[in-house]
Amino acid sequence: MPDSNRILLLHFDIEEGRVVIARNNPDDARHVVVMVPGASMGAQAMDRQLKRAEELFRKFASGPDDDTLSVITWADYVVPRSPQEARDAASAATGAPRLARFLAGLPVTAEGYGRWRAPARVTVIAHGYGGLVAGLAAREHDLDAAALVFLGCAAVGVETVRALRYKGPVYATSPDVNGDGTPVGVHGPRPDSPGFGASVLRSGPLSFQGDPVIRYLPELRRIILGEA
């Protein structure tokens, strides 16, 4: 794990368990990844999310002290605890405006307080039920990001990419591999379906304990760094 000085607690609500944690200060970064976790299955779910964020950082950063990349675990909504809870869109609907406000604030604080005085390139990676949060944020509140990735999402609350009302590129992977248990067909069509209109990412040969990120590292690198 990284030096604790490089971990920032950006938000915490103890009553609802909502939390936002950043690896490195996003105001000082040139590239920011906002990871929106999905349904939480098991007591160690948040620990796995933070390890996933650190793994992504280590794969893409130039070294352990590289502060030009920030990876944020954004869990500022009540995360479903089971596939049955994930059938209800209420948590996503409540979290969507929070996500939109958070993303809108990133360039403001970067320009005002950051080292570069300029906004970073922001990529949103939403996993499972988190895709419904991001999809509703885009449809209802605008999503201020350079790219949007639906990773293992069963549905994102809209029928097509156009319905997202989002101007950036949209990517998707299959929910059949490394999804989070959110039932298919409840909140709309799969974002990896041909009629949805997203660019479907190809998986690589790597796999690690069902981790949804590892399989797509080469593709995610191009998206995060703006090389896609």
Secondary structure, DSSP 8 states (H G I E B T S, - for coil): ---GGGEEEEEEETTTTEEEEEES-GGG-SEEEEEE-----STTHHHHHHHHHHHHHHHHSSSTT--SEEEEEEE-S---SSTTGGG--HHHHHHHHHHHHHHHHHHHHHHHHSSSSS--EEEEEEETTHHHHHHHHHHHH----SEEEEES-S--SSSSSGGGT--S-EEE--TTTT--S--TTSSSS-TTSTTT--EE----S---TT-TTGGGHHHHHHHHTT--
